[in-house]
Amino acid sequence: MKPGIYLIVFLLIIPFQASLLNPLSIAGIKPDLALALLYVIGLITGPIEAALVGMGIGLILDIGSASFIGVAGFTRGLAGLSASLLGRKVLDISSPSSGIFLAAFSLVEDICIALFLQLCYGEIPFFSLLASRIIPRAIYTGALGVALLHLLAGRNVLAALKRRDVQKEL
């Protein structure tokens, strides 16, 4: 993808995540637009590019939420890399199974962050957090990702965003 598109994504991801998804909140749970967008980027770009974009989006989200700098950058970098590798080897972009993989990415990321917070802060109610927030958010994010993929595929945006040249990464 072109650098200008990444600049727009980096500048608008926090305002969109904070304001656009408020009406979509169900019981205080909002889907993770940044992860869904990163998943789409990972499916249509190469592994190195997706990992770098994931780290950039994660660092921007870390700075915007005043959390530990680098945690989301690390997990989002791995998510972008994994999405790209799955997109090259396993998944078709228009496949409905993309929602399952995106939900799994969201679940694993949130569990890793919860375990990291457990190590740093001590006791957190992990299992109640898992049942009340982490699993519903993962399902909701997976559904948002499928909707985003269908919206972009229906308007032929995915074909326009894909690189025209053959990628020689990994």
C-alpha positions, -999 to 999 in steps of 0.1 A, spaced: 0 0 0 11 36 -5 27 55 24 -1 82 22 -27 57 30 -7 46 61 -3 82 72 -41 86 70 -46 54 89 -22 64 116 -37 99 120 -74 88 120 -73 55 139 -77 69 174 -105 94 166 -124 67 146 -119 41 174 -130 66 201 -159 83 183 -172 63 154 -176 31 175 -195 47 204 -229 41 188 -219 5 181 -212 -2 218 -232 -31 233 -232 -33 271 -201 -11 271 -182 -34 247 -168 -19 215 -152 -38 187 -115 -32 180 -115 -13 147 -77 -9 147 -72 -47 149 -98 -53 122 -82 -28 100 -47 -42 107 -61 -77 98 -73 -64 65 -39 -47 58 -22 -80 68 -42 -100 43 -34 -77 14 2 -69 21 34 -87 28 45 -100 62 72 -73 69 50 -44 59 21 -58 79 43 -63 110 56 -27 107 21 -13 103 9 -34 133 37 -20 154 30 15 143 -7 12 150 0 -4 184 24 23 194 -1 50 184 -28 32 205 -4 29 234 4 66 233 -33 75 229 -44 54 258 -15 62 281 -8 26 288 26 7 288 44 19 257 52 -11 234 28 -37 246 1 -31 220 29 -24 195 44 -58 201 10 -77 200 -2 -58 170 30 -64 151 26 -101 157 -11 -99 146 -1 -81 114 26 -106 107 3 -136 114 -25 -121 93 -2 -117 64 12 -152 66 -23 -166 69 -34 -145 39 -6 -158 18 -8 -195 28 -43 -202 41 -70 -176 38 -89 -162 10 -97 -125 17 -134 -130 10 -137 -161 31 -162 -159 61 -136 -178 81 -116 -146 83 -139 -136 111 -129 -166 131 -92 -159 127 -98 -122 136 -117 -132 167 -89 -155 176 -63 -127 172 -84 -104 194 -88 -131 220 -51 -140 221 -41 -103 222 -65 -95 251 -55 -126 270 -18 -117 266 -24 -81 278 -45 -93 308 -17 -118 318 9 -90 314 -12 -67 337 -15 -97 361 22 -98 363 27 -61 367 -2 -52 390 -9 -84 408 -44 -97 413 -69 -89 386 -102 -108 381 -89 -127 351 -118 -152 346 -146 -127 351 -127 -103 328 -124 -132 303 -161 -140 304 -175 -104 306 -151 -85 283 -125 -104 264 -146 -131 247 -175 -108 238 -150 -82 224 -133 -109 203 -166 -121 188 -176 -85 181 -143 -76 165 -145 -107 143 -179 -97 131 -167 -62 125 -138 -75 105 -161 -97 83 -183 -67 77 -153 -45 68 -140 -71 44 -174 -75 27 -178 -37 25 -143 -33 9 -147 -63 -14 -181 -52 -26 -167 -18 -37 -135 -32 -52 -114 -13 -27 -93 -43 -18 -82 -47 -54 -72 -10 -55 -53 -13 -22 -33 -43 -32 2 -39 -45 6 -42 -82 41 -56 -81 50 -91 -70 62 -91 -34 95 -108 -26 91 -107 12 98 -139 31 
